[in-house]
């Protein structure tokens, strides 16, 4: 798929909740991209979008020419203590039929740009250590491996290691306490 056959969009509940739910649920059922067991419901999408809106967190999507959502990414609170206010944890998901086409990279580039605009300093990705595709994408975008937590997840009858990748941005210009 060339750059001209898709567009980066801001996602909203009305237009994108069902497609995001489908992508989430495929990841839950068939992969270790999400350390979750049960498919989510449409109500979880109501709550998810409400939390993104309340935190002024972006939901970036990528659509084909027909307006079909092919992938999305977002970020949110890293930890809830106030001094973490310049740090976010992000995630990116691409529909199973559209992986390997650079869509995750396009979403990540936009997330990084929005993070800069929003005065974020550190972006953290928590990636299953066996997810070589996501790890390669993060490394190509300048993320550094900052640690792995062994055997913190259990799914599909096995222990899962969680690798953390971090990108430090040159923002904010004037960080403040409080």
Order of alpha helices (4+ residues) and beta strands (2+ residues): beta-alpha-alpha-beta-beta-beta-alpha-beta-alpha-beta-beta
